[in-house]
């Protein structure tokens, strides 16, 4: 359950080329009123630019985006804004891609298929409010992009 703290709001940027997924992420994040989606980006370059401008606490980043892919974008974001936490949320269920993504310094790697189950705990873990363990995609999860 949600417990009120005096911590400032957590500012989140959602970066994905699919508007449907950005809306889904916003919907999932509404369960925590202290989390605010401050902006969205639809490609990797825009994610880098908006992160530099807005300095969110967390960036939810897809991998398969135009202009800069998520792995490239994460490298720029974490170099230019080291206080920002990157969490990959993608449909790329490939261990080599996961390894490359986490090598950028990202905090977590989630599959969109498991976002209903995993997104809130992963953000809580990144904020130091819980723990999260990556699990491969489940056949029974709802979201498909």
C-alpha positions in Angstrom: 0.0 0.0 0.0 1.0 3.6 -0.6 2.2 5.5 2.5 2.6 9.2 2.4 6.1 10.5 2.8 7.5 14.0 2.8 9.7 13.1 -0.2 9.4 15.5 -3.2 7.5 14.1 -6.2 9.3 11.7 -8.4 9.5 13.2 -11.9 9.3 10.7 -14.7 9.8 11.0 -18.5 8.3 8.3 -20.7 10.1 7.7 -24.0 8.6 5.3 -26.6 7.7 5.7 -30.2 4.3 4.1 -29.6 1.7 6.6 -28.2 -0.4 3.6 -27.0 2.5 2.4 -24.8 3.1 5.9 -23.4 -0.6 6.1 -22.4 -0.3 2.6 -20.8 2.7 3.7 -18.8 0.9 6.8 -17.6 -2.0 4.7 -16.5 0.1 2.2 -14.6 2.0 5.1 -12.9 -1.2 6.7 -11.6 -1.3 4.2 -8.8 1.4 6.3 -7.1 0.3 9.9 -6.7 3.8 11.1 -5.8 5.0 10.0 -9.2 4.5 12.6 -11.9 5.0 12.0 -15.6 6.4 15.4 -16.6 6.9 14.7 -20.3 7.0 12.2 -23.1 9.4 11.6 -26.0 8.7 9.6 -29.2 12.3 9.0 -30.3 15.7 8.6 -28.7 17.0 12.1 -29.7 13.9 13.7 -28.1 14.4 11.6 -25.0 18.0 12.9 -24.7 16.9 16.5 -25.3 14.0 16.5 -22.9 16.1 14.8 -20.2 18.7 17.4 -20.5 16.1 20.2 -20.3 13.8 18.8 -17.6 16.2 16.7 -15.5 13.6 14.0 -14.6 14.4 11.6 -11.7 13.6 8.6 -13.9 13.4 8.0 -17.6 11.4 5.0 -18.9 13.1 4.2 -22.1 12.2 1.8 -25.0 15.0 0.3 -27.1 13.4 0.2 -30.6 13.0 4.0 -31.2 13.9 6.0 -34.3 16.8 8.5 -34.7 18.6 7.1 -31.6 17.8 3.7 -30.3 17.2 3.4 -26.5 20.7 2.0 -25.8 22.3 5.0 -27.6 20.0 7.4 -25.9 20.7 5.9 -22.5 24.4 6.5 -23.0 23.9 10.2 -23.7 21.4 10.6 -20.9 23.5 8.9 -18.2 26.6 10.8 -19.3 24.9 14.2 -19.4 22.5 13.7 -16.4 24.1 11.2 -14.1 21.5 11.8 -11.4 18.8 10.5 -13.7 17.8 6.8 -13.4 17.1 5.0 -16.6 14.8 2.0 -16.7 14.4 0.2 -20.0 10.8 -0.9 -20.8 10.9 -2.8 -24.0 9.5 -5.8 -26.0 13.1 -6.9 -26.7 13.3 -10.3 -25.0 16.9 -11.1 -25.9 19.6 -11.6 -23.4 22.3 -10.0 -25.5 20.2 -6.8 -25.9 19.4 -6.9 -22.2 23.1 -7.1 -21.4 24.0 -4.2 -23.7 21.2 -2.1 -22.3 22.3 -2.7 -18.7 25.9 -2.0 -19.6 24.9 1.6 -20.2 24.4 2.0 -16.5 20.6 1.6 -16.6 19.0 0.5 -13.3 16.5 -2.0 -14.6 15.4 -3.8 -17.8 11.7 -4.7 -18.0 9.6 -6.3 -20.7 6.5 -4.5 -21.8 4.6 -7.8 -21.6 5.2 -7.8 -17.8 4.8 -4.1 -17.2 1.5 -4.4 -15.2 3.4 -6.7 -12.8 6.9 -5.2 -12.9 6.9 -1.4 -13.6 5.8 -0.2 -10.1 8.2 -2.5 -8.2 11.1 -1.7 -10.5 10.6 2.1 -10.0 10.3 1.5 -6.2 13.6 -0.4 -6.3 15.3 2.3 -8.3 14.1 4.8 -5.7 15.4 2.7 -2.9 11.9 1.8 -1.7 11.9 -1.9 -2.4 13.5 -4.6 -4.4 13.0 -6.0 -7.9 14.1 -9.1 -9.6 14.0 -9.3 -13.4 11.8 -12.1 -14.8 11.5 -13.2 -18.4 8.3 -12.6 -20.3 5.3 -14.6 -19.2 3.0 -16.0 -21.8 0.0 -14.9 -19.7 0.7 -11.2 -19.5 -1.7 -8.8 -21.1 0.1 -6.0 -22.9 1.4 -6.5 -26.4 2.6 -3.7 -28.6 
